[in-house]
Structures are given as structure tokens and as C-alpha cells.
Amino acid sequence: MGDRVKLETRLQSIPLHADRGISLARGEGRYLWDDRGRRYLDLMTNYGVNLLGHAHPQVTAAIDRQAALLTNAHQSFDTPARQAFLEVLAGFLPPSLSRISFANSGAEAVEAAMKYTRVATGRTGIIATHRAYHGRTFGALSATSDAKYRDPFMPMLGGAQHVPFDNLPAMAEVMNDSIAAVIIEPIQGEGGIRVPADGYLKGLRELCTAHGALLICDEIQTGFRTGAPLAFTREGIVPDILCLSKSIANGLPIGVTIVTEAISERVPKGSHGGTFSGNPLVCAAGAATLEVLADERLHSRAAEKGQRFKERVGKLGLSQIREVRGRGLLLAVELKKPATPVIKTMQERGVLVLPAGGTVIRFLPSILIEDAQLDEGVDVLAAALRQGPNPP
Ligand SMILES: *Cc1c(COP(=O)(O)O)cnc(C)c1O
């Protein structure tokens, strides 16, 4: 993409990622600018990280303030910043989820969750689902399903298996009293924005309870984006373990694993941790982010905007679109043809979106997106589809 001349440094990245062909220099609100001053409408927000948009004034001020005070402190010390973060996060949680540990990423938050299930249950079995994405450290990768991520690094952690998503009988068939936990995304993100039928999470909750297995909700992508702060609340269930990461500090690296008192009691002192985890800088950004997200109007707004997007895409009446789906501002348009060329054309037309599997275009806009900006995204999608080669 693009015709940028790459700066030739001696040290180059291992070619792990598809190159988007632009160098991002600055962000403000719903827009990003590349190093040549070209502006892009950001409908991907770094895979859902910048939920409040870029350089949100409250978050930026909190980072500035904290950077001048104290940037790191090991968790053997309390900090006012971590305390402030815990206070505001607690406001979103059901009472039974009362213990937390910190990490620096989503995968690390899942990693901790998987370790805790072992000590809490004395079991090792993990059931995840087809198309699940839980990160790419070895433990988390064992729960991730895509062969592209797994096959080069075999063998995976023992005891992890995958069953079809949104299929309770398939889950019931492999559930038994050796299973430590079921790990689930309430709506699958990387796997293509798959929304399960109503009752699926409730069914999983009942199945886990019946067999003494723990239910892990991985809300790393769904968190604060689906029209409610936490997606599992829609079915009135409570998981035993909740993982959050991407959006909760609006751009600074943080992951959290939140568990019940009963699980916490089984985790041996000193058995897990990390040098940077829960540092005051990310906690200050996190507290500022969550304070903004505590405004309930933002969540009803996310639900409305998502509905508007789906309706407008539906009205395009383009035969190349198979389906538009999602909830709140976790959205996808599935095509009848490969998504990558369309995503590339959209970028050339100044709109950044993401794939989620071969034929799915994913939209993860900021919760502060305006109607006109969302409509621009739909218009540019339509133009890109009309411009490209059409399937027979
Ligand atoms: C992104 C993601 C992860 C992994 O987070 P990283 O910070 O990339 O390690 C885990 N689970 C879900 C649902 C995700 O979307």
C-alpha cells in the first residue's frame, strides 16, 4: 500500500505483520495523520484500543500529570493511581468479582486466567471454541483456535480443546469433571464478529456450574463497546473470571484478570506477577478512561450508532455484501469476496478499517464517533465495493 519510501535502518522488524504502508504520526479524536500529513478517519482504533479516540483530553491530562509524578512502582507498593483505577473499575463489576491482578496485555491477562483455573480447580482441561482468539503467548495461544497462529509453534499446552462456537450441545458433549474452565468471548472478535444466540452464555454458565468448572469471559475486545460496559451482563450471568484489556486505558498497555474471592484464595502468594504490571502511569490513564466510560449515555449511544451503521449498510443493497452484523460498536460487514482489497481501497480513500478473517471487514470505531463520520465510513465502503472487481 502507498508509495512511501521506507527509511533504511540496519535494524528491521521481523516480518510478522502485513504492512499497511503508512507511518502514523499523530492522532486526534476520530482522526489519524500519517507522516506526510494525510488525514485518515479511524474506524479501527488500534484493534479497539482507542475507544475514546486519540489524544482524549482527559486521558492525556491524566498521563501528563502522572508522568511527572511517578511512572513505575512494583505492586508490592500501593500507589494512589492504582487505587483510583480500582475504585472506578469496581463500579462496573458484579460484587462477586472482587479480586484483580494486573498485566500488560490481553494475552497476559488470559495467561493469568488460565493459570488461576489450575490452582483453583486442581484440573487442567480448558474448553475454548472454534474461531476463538485469546492471544498468542503459549497458554493463551492454546485457547486461540486459528491454525495460522498455532501450527508453527506446536505443541500447545496440554488439556486445551476446541468445540464449535454458539453450540451448547457440542460444549456439553466434551464437558466433564476434569475440565478446569471454559473460556469464551461473549461476541467473537478476531473470529469475525460472531454474535451467539441469546441464551448461549447462560447455557455455558449452567454447564460450568453443574460440573464444577470455571467460566472465563474474555471481554478484551467486547469490553465497553457493545452498548453496555460488559457484554456478559446482557444475559444476566456472572463469570468466575473476567479478562479486560484493549480499551480500558485508551492506548496504554494494560490487562486485568478479575476473579472471585474463592479463586483468589487458591492462588499461592508470589506465584504470578510482572515488573511493569499495574504501574501508576497506565493506571492513571485507565482511571481517566473508565471515568469517561462511566457515563451510561455513552453506552446507549454506542448501541444506537451500531444500529444506524447496520441499517445504512443494509440499505446499500450491494450484492457483494453477505451480511452486516455485530452489537454496539463491534461491527462487521461480511463480503462474498476477499476483504483485503476492499480494506486497501478504503485506506486509499482515507478510511482505516480491519479484516476479521478472509471475507470480513471489521469496524471498531471510537465510542465518541459522530453520525457523519460513521456515515462517511459506510459511503467509502460502498465506493470501494463499487470500484473493485465484482463477483459473478
Ligand atoms: C486482542 C485480544 C486478545 C489478546 O490481546 P493482546 O493485547 O493482543 O495480547 C485476547 N482476547 C481477545 C478477545 C482479543 O480481542
The ligand as an SDF file (V2000), in Angstrom:
LIG
                    3D

 15 15  0  0  0  0  0  0  0  0999 V2000
   -6.7610   -8.7850   21.2710 C   0  0  0  0  0  0  0  0  0  0  0  0
   -7.3410   -9.8960   22.0640 C   0  0  0  0  0  0  0  0  0  0  0  0
   -6.5580  -10.6630   22.9300 C   0  0  0  0  0  0  0  0  0  0  0  0
   -5.0630  -10.5040   23.0440 C   0  0  0  0  0  0  0  0  0  0  0  0
   -4.6830   -9.2470   23.4510 O   0  0  0  0  0  0  0  0  0  0  0  0
   -3.1720   -8.7410   23.1600 P   0  0  0  0  0  0  0  0  0  0  0  0
   -3.0650   -7.4850   23.9320 O   0  0  0  0  0  0  0  0  0  0  0  0
   -3.0540   -8.5600   21.6970 O   0  0  0  0  0  0  0  0  0  0  0  0
   -2.2780   -9.8150   23.6660 O   0  0  0  0  0  0  0  0  0  0  0  0
   -7.1880  -11.6410   23.6890 C   0  0  0  0  0  0  0  0  0  0  0  0
   -8.5160  -11.8400   23.5890 N   0  0  0  0  0  0  0  0  0  0  0  0
   -9.2970  -11.1220   22.7670 C   0  0  0  0  0  0  0  0  0  0  0  0
  -10.7550  -11.3810   22.7380 C   0  0  0  0  0  0  0  0  0  0  0  0
   -8.7390  -10.1330   21.9580 C   0  0  0  0  0  0  0  0  0  0  0  0
   -9.5080   -9.4430   21.1220 O   0  0  0  0  0  0  0  0  0  0  0  0
  1  2  1  0
  2  3  1  0
  2 14  2  0
  3  4  1  0
  3 10  2  0
  4  5  1  0
  5  6  1  0
  6  7  2  0
  6  8  1  0
  6  9  1  0
 10 11  1  0
 11 12  2  0
 12 13  1  0
 12 14  1  0
 14 15  1  0
M  END
$$$$
